[in-house]
Amino acid sequence: MANTTDVRAWLRELGEEPPLKGKLPQAAHARYEAAHRPAGPQLVPPLETEDDGGQADYDDGVDDSDFITADEPAPPADLPVPAAESRAEEQQPRRVATARRARRSFSERVWGGQGSKPKRPKKVHKRVSLRGMAEDFFLDAAWTFQGLPPVEKIMYLQAPYAGQAVEDTVRGTRADRWLQPAARADQKVKQLEGLTAAGWVILIMVRGRRDEAGNYDPATKLMFSGLRHALLAMSRSVPDFSFERQREKAEELRSASGDIDAMIAYLFEMPEPTEEQLMEMARMQAQRAADASS
């Protein structure tokens, strides 16, 4: 706070006549402070010391009346009060997240390599017509009903019609997508069915049964149906397949097999020893036994 001398001098500069002695009004001090307030924080008046009987060491013309005490009224509220300088709270610098390294698979950790292999493009299959598969289904069903000639004949007649009807009805629908894998594998399935012919033959030989009249029982008839189906799959899977040519080849192999068996018998044929050879072998064995005992 400014001293009273400065306040009186400032009031005189303004044309006013302050009292020469005594306490100046608080308003005069407030006006002076407002006019001469520095930009920085206010200075606190010097504290009292114990020297000079407890009296403060002030400049000439300055006494306790020049300062605001707790008993005096506060300055007017409308006077501007300097805001205290605030210091922003310090914050730690934000950590920058680094890019995480991609995880390596077990095979990459063992055998080496970085990153995952690029995925192969999905294979697009060409659409296969469902006509052949549907027609084959009706033909196979006709084989099943050989004991019922009317049903067998009508299914043979309907096979081409069924193939075309299924193709026209199902093409482009959701069911077409479901049946495409079966249609693509239809030829392979036929080839695998042809390989089951030998199994059906063995099964008939082991499990086949006949009654006293020579007729096969129902289970054996079912086995023969499976054999017929396997032979049919063979004939339809191989181009220009002919059972007649296959029988001719079988006869040729059988003839060659007979010649080969005769050659094997010749190679391993051993003549029986004569009586003289047997006596000589016995004498040699006796001689070895005598030498060993002596």
C-alpha positions in Angstrom: 0.0 0.0 0.0 1.3 3.5 -0.8 2.2 5.8 2.0 0.1 8.8 3.0 2.6 11.4 1.7 2.3 10.0 -1.8 -1.5 9.9 -1.6 -1.6 13.5 -0.4 0.7 14.6 -3.2 -1.4 12.8 -5.8 -4.6 14.4 -4.5 -3.0 17.8 -4.7 -2.0 17.1 -8.3 -5.7 16.4 -9.0 -6.6 19.8 -7.5 -7.9 18.5 -4.2 -7.0 19.7 -0.7 -6.3 16.7 1.6 -5.7 17.3 5.3 -2.1 18.0 6.2 -2.0 15.6 9.1 -4.0 12.6 10.3 -5.6 9.7 8.7 -6.7 10.0 5.1 -10.1 8.5 4.1 -10.0 4.9 2.9 -11.5 5.9 -0.4 -8.5 8.1 -1.1 -6.1 5.2 -0.7 -8.4 3.0 -2.8 -8.4 5.6 -5.6 -4.6 5.9 -5.5 -4.2 2.1 -5.6 -6.5 1.8 -8.5 -4.7 4.5 -10.4 -1.2 3.2 -9.6 -1.8 -0.6 -9.4 1.1 -2.4 -11.1 0.6 -5.3 -13.5 2.2 -7.8 -11.1 1.1 -9.0 -7.7 0.6 -6.5 -4.9 3.4 -6.0 -2.4 2.7 -6.7 1.3 3.6 -3.8 3.7 6.7 -4.4 5.9 6.0 -6.3 9.1 6.4 -4.8 12.5 9.6 -5.4 14.3 10.4 -5.5 18.0 12.8 -2.5 17.7 11.7 0.9 19.0 9.2 -0.3 21.4 7.2 -2.4 18.9 6.8 0.5 16.5 7.3 -0.2 12.8 10.1 1.4 11.0 8.2 3.5 8.4 9.3 6.3 6.1 8.8 9.9 7.2 5.2 10.9 7.5 3.9 7.3 7.5 2.2 5.7 10.5 -0.2 2.8 11.3 -3.1 4.8 10.1 -1.9 4.5 6.5 -2.6 0.7 6.5 -5.9 -1.3 6.6 -6.4 -3.2 9.8 -8.9 -6.0 10.6 -11.2 -3.4 12.4 -11.5 -1.1 9.5 -14.1 -1.7 6.8 -13.1 -3.4 3.6 -12.7 -1.4 0.4 -15.7 -1.0 -1.9 -16.7 -4.2 -3.8 -16.9 -2.4 -7.1 -13.2 -1.7 -7.2 -11.3 -4.1 -9.6 -9.3 -6.7 -7.8 -6.3 -8.2 -9.7 -6.8 -11.9 -10.4 -4.1 -14.1 -9.0 -1.9 -15.7 -11.5 -2.8 -19.4 -11.9 -0.4 -22.0 -13.0 -1.7 -24.8 -15.2 -1.2 -28.2 -13.8 1.6 -30.0 -15.4 0.7 -33.2 -17.3 3.0 -36.0 -18.3 3.6 -36.4 -22.0 1.3 -38.8 -23.7 2.9 -42.1 -24.7 2.7 -42.8 -28.4 1.5 -46.4 -28.9 3.8 -48.3 -31.2 2.4 -50.7 -33.8 2.2 -54.2 -32.4 4.0 -56.9 -34.3 1.8 -59.4 -36.0 1.7 -62.8 -34.2 3.5 -65.6 -35.9 2.0 -69.0 -36.3 3.6 -72.2 -34.8 4.9 -73.3 -38.2 6.5 -69.9 -38.8 8.2 -69.9 -35.4 9.6 -73.4 -36.0 10.5 -73.3 -39.7 11.0 -69.5 -40.1 9.2 -67.0 -42.3 7.6 -63.7 -41.6 3.9 -63.0 -41.6 1.2 -65.2 -43.0 1.1 -66.4 -46.5 -1.4 -64.7 -48.8 -4.6 -66.5 -49.2 -5.2 -68.3 -52.4 -8.1 -67.0 -54.4 -11.2 -69.1 -54.1 -11.6 -71.5 -56.9 -14.6 -70.9 -59.1 -16.2 -74.0 -60.5 -18.0 -74.2 -63.8 -21.6 -75.1 -63.4 -22.4 -78.7 -64.2 -25.8 -79.7 -65.6 -28.0 -81.7 -63.3 -29.6 -83.6 -66.1 -27.2 -86.5 -66.1 -27.3 -87.0 -62.4 -31.2 -87.0 -62.2 -31.4 -89.4 -65.2 -28.9 -91.8 -63.6 -30.9 -91.7 -60.4 -34.0 -92.9 -62.2 -32.1 -95.6 -64.1 -30.6 -96.9 -60.8 -34.0 -96.9 -59.2 -35.3 -99.0 -62.2 -32.6 -101.6 -61.5 -33.9 -101.8 -57.9 -37.5 -102.6 -59.1 -36.5 -105.4 -61.5 -38.9 -107.7 -59.7 -41.8 -105.3 -60.6 -41.7 -105.1 -64.4 -44.3 -102.3 -64.7 -42.5 -100.0 -62.2 -39.1 -100.8 -63.9 -40.4 -100.0 -67.3 -42.1 -96.7 -66.4 -38.9 -95.5 -64.6 -36.8 -96.4 -67.6 -39.2 -94.3 -69.7 -39.2 -91.4 -67.3 -35.4 -91.2 -66.9 -34.8 -88.7 -69.8 -37.8 -86.7 -68.9 -36.8 -86.5 -65.2 -33.3 -85.3 -66.1 -34.6 -82.4 -68.2 -37.3 -81.5 -65.7 -34.8 -81.3 -62.8 -32.4 -79.2 -64.9 -35.1 -76.7 -65.9 -36.6 -76.5 -62.5 -33.6 -76.3 -60.2 -31.2 -74.2 -62.4 -30.5 -70.8 -60.9 -32.1 -71.5 -57.5 -30.5 -72.0 -54.1 -31.0 -75.8 -54.4 -28.8 -75.6 -57.5 -25.8 -74.4 -55.4 -26.4 -77.2 -53.0 -26.5 -79.9 -55.7 -23.5 -78.6 -57.7 -20.9 -80.5 -55.5 -22.9 -83.7 -56.0 -23.1 -83.1 -59.7 -19.4 -82.5 -60.0 -18.6 -85.6 -58.1 -21.2 -87.8 -60.0 -18.6 -89.2 -62.4 -16.1 -90.0 -59.6 -18.8 -91.6 -57.6 -19.7 -93.9 -60.5 -16.0 -94.9 -60.8 -15.8 -95.7 -57.1 -19.0 -97.8 -57.4 -17.4 -99.8 -60.1 -14.6 -100.7 -57.7 -17.1 -102.3 -55.3 -17.9 -105.2 -57.8 -15.1 -107.4 -56.3 -16.4 -106.8 -52.8 -20.0 -107.9 -53.8 -18.6 -111.1 -55.4 -16.7 -112.0 -52.3 -19.7 -111.2 -50.1 -22.0 -113.4 -52.2 -19.5 -116.3 -52.0 -19.2 -116.0 -48.2 -22.8 -115.0 -47.3 -24.8 -116.2 -50.2 -27.6 -118.7 -49.4 -29.9 -120.9 -51.4 -32.9 -122.9 -50.4 -33.5 -126.6 -51.3 -35.0 -125.6 -54.7 -31.8 -123.7 -55.6 -33.4 -120.2 -55.2 -31.4 -117.4 -53.5 -32.8 -115.9 -50.3 -33.8 -112.1 -50.2 -30.5 -111.1 -48.7 -28.5 -112.8 -51.4 -30.7 -111.2 -54.1 -29.9 -107.8 -52.6 -26.2 -108.6 -52.9 -26.7 -109.5 -56.6 -28.5 -106.2 -57.1 -25.4 -104.4 -55.7 -23.2 -106.4 -58.0 -25.3 -105.5 -61.0 -25.2 -101.9 -60.0 -21.4 -101.9 -59.7 -21.0 -103.6 -63.1 -23.3 -101.0 -64.6 -21.2 -98.2 -63.1 -18.1 -99.8 -64.7 -19.7 -100.0 -68.1 -20.9 -96.3 -67.9 -17.7 -94.8 -66.5 -15.2 -96.1 -69.1 -15.7 -94.9 -72.7 -16.3 -97.7 -75.2 -16.5 -100.3 -72.3 -17.4 -103.8 -73.6 -18.0 -106.8 -71.4 -17.3 -109.1 -74.3 -13.8 -107.6 -74.8 -13.2 -107.9 -71.1 -14.1 -111.6 -71.1 -11.7 -112.2 -74.0 -8.9 -110.5 -72.1 -9.8 -112.6 -69.0 -9.4 -115.8 -71.1 -6.1 -114.6 -72.5 -4.9 -113.9 -69.0 -6.1 -117.3 -67.8 -4.2 -119.0 -70.5 -1.1 -117.0 -69.7 -1.6 -117.8 -66.1 -1.5 -121.6 -66.9 1.8 -121.2 -68.7 3.3 -119.2 -65.8 2.2 -121.8 -63.3 3.9 -124.5 -65.4 7.1 -122.5 -65.4 7.0 -122.0 -61.7 6.6 -125.8 -61.2 9.5 -126.4 -63.5 11.8 -124.0 -61.6 11.0 -125.5 -58.2 10.7 -129.2 -59.3 13.2 -131.3 -57.3 13.8 -135.1 -58.2 13.5 -137.6 -55.4 16.8 -139.1 -54.2 17.7 -142.7 -55.2 18.5 -145.5 -52.7 22.2 -145.3 -53.2 22.1 -141.5 -52.5 20.1 -142.2 -49.3 22.7 -144.8 -48.1 25.6 -142.4 -48.9 23.9 -139.6 -46.9 23.4 -142.0 -43.9 27.0 -143.1 -44.0 28.2 -139.5 -44.0 26.1 -138.6 -41.1 27.4 -141.6 -39.1 31.0 -140.6 -39.9 30.4 -137.0 -38.6 28.9 -138.4 -35.4 31.9 -140.7 -34.8 34.4 -137.9 -35.5 32.5 -135.7 -33.0 32.6 -138.3 -30.2 36.3 -139.1 -30.6 
